[in-house]
């Protein structure tokens, strides 16, 4: 069974009864993982922001900076 986190309602939903639409995060293997979806996303975003900052501090910039996109 898989689970989804509904960002609009703040509820965890099982796959069989999940809402339709863009307000779902997942799928997650466990109900606990789905319940922690926002915290997990925040942690990943913080990590990626730190990696981006380190990348830019090394002078490598982003692909968008060099006009290649």
Number of C-alpha atoms within 10 A of each C-alpha: 10 15 24 26 26 22 14 9 9 12 13 22 20 18 14 9 9 15 14 8 7 9 13 22 16 15 18 19 12 14 18 11 18 25 19 13 22 15 12 13 12 11 12 12 12 12 12 12 12 12 12 15 13 13 13 12 10 9 9 12 14 13 9 8 9 9 7 7 7
